[in-house]
Amino acid sequence: MQSTLSETNNSRRRNVKQGKARFFVPRGNKADRGINALPRGIYQRLGKKIKAVFIFVEGAPEYRKRYAFGKAATKAANREFPKRFAYHLDRVRP
């Protein structure tokens, strides 16, 4: 049977010895058992443990505005820029 993983037995052993991370994407569905029953995503194998790194979701997320970055940046620039510009300009003038 051909492996569906993108690694050979030798490269797997070498990478484990060198402490390199191993990642995989389960190929099954919810009716399967074991690793293939995991939600679709990218997982990292840590010895016998498995850690979810990135979970795939259906559809685009919906975000709401939480912080007015543009307004805060403009306010800070209007407050700080004149002082700092004058200070640095005085340092370069002969």
C-alpha positions as CSV (number, residue, x, y, z in Angstrom):
1,M,0.0,0.0,0.0
2,Q,1.3,3.4,-0.9
3,S,1.6,6.1,1.8
4,T,-0.5,9.2,1.4
5,L,2.0,11.2,3.5
6,S,4.7,13.2,1.8
7,E,7.5,11.5,3.7
8,T,9.4,8.2,3.4
9,N,10.2,5.9,6.3
10,N,13.8,7.0,6.3
11,S,12.9,10.7,6.3
12,R,10.4,10.2,9.1
13,R,13.0,8.5,11.3
14,R,15.6,11.2,10.5
15,N,13.2,14.0,11.2
16,V,12.1,12.5,14.5
17,K,15.7,12.1,15.6
18,Q,16.5,15.7,14.7
19,G,13.4,16.9,16.5
20,K,11.7,18.3,13.4
21,A,8.0,18.9,13.5
22,R,5.7,16.6,11.6
23,F,2.4,18.0,10.2
24,F,-0.5,16.3,8.5
25,V,-4.1,16.9,7.3
26,P,-6.6,14.2,8.1
27,R,-8.3,12.8,5.0
28,G,-11.4,11.2,6.5
29,N,-14.9,12.3,7.6
30,K,-16.7,12.4,10.9
31,A,-17.9,8.8,10.5
32,D,-14.3,7.5,10.5
33,R,-12.5,6.7,13.7
34,G,-9.1,7.7,15.0
35,I,-7.1,10.5,13.3
36,N,-9.5,10.7,10.4
37,A,-12.3,11.7,12.7
38,L,-10.6,14.9,13.5
39,P,-12.1,18.2,12.1
40,R,-10.4,19.2,8.8
41,G,-7.3,21.2,9.4
42,I,-3.5,21.1,9.9
43,Y,-2.2,19.1,12.9
44,Q,1.2,18.7,14.4
45,R,2.3,15.3,15.7
46,L,4.1,15.5,19.0
47,G,5.2,12.0,19.8
48,K,1.9,10.2,20.5
49,K,0.1,13.5,21.0
50,I,-1.6,15.5,18.3
51,K,-2.0,19.3,18.4
52,A,-4.3,21.3,16.2
53,V,-2.4,24.1,14.4
54,F,-5.0,25.4,12.0
55,I,-8.7,24.3,11.7
56,F,-10.4,24.8,8.3
57,V,-13.9,26.4,8.6
58,E,-16.8,26.7,6.1
59,G,-17.5,30.1,4.7
60,A,-15.9,33.5,5.5
61,P,-15.8,34.8,9.1
62,E,-17.8,37.9,10.0
63,Y,-15.9,40.6,11.9
64,R,-17.2,43.6,13.6
65,K,-15.2,46.8,14.3
66,R,-13.7,46.7,17.8
67,Y,-11.2,49.5,17.8
68,A,-10.8,52.6,15.7
69,F,-7.2,52.2,14.6
70,G,-7.3,54.9,12.0
71,K,-8.8,57.4,14.4
72,A,-6.3,56.6,17.2
73,A,-3.3,56.7,14.8
74,T,-4.4,60.1,13.4
75,K,-4.9,61.5,16.9
76,A,-1.5,60.2,18.1
77,A,0.2,61.6,14.9
78,N,-1.4,65.0,15.3
79,R,-0.3,65.1,18.9
80,E,3.3,63.7,18.6
81,F,4.5,64.6,15.1
82,P,5.0,68.4,15.5
83,K,7.0,67.9,18.8
84,R,9.2,65.1,17.4
85,F,9.7,66.8,14.0
86,A,10.9,70.0,15.7
87,Y,13.2,68.1,18.0
88,H,14.9,66.2,15.2
89,L,15.0,69.2,12.9
90,D,16.9,71.1,15.6
91,R,19.4,68.3,15.9
92,V,20.3,68.3,12.2
93,R,20.5,72.1,11.8
94,P,24.0,73.6,11.9
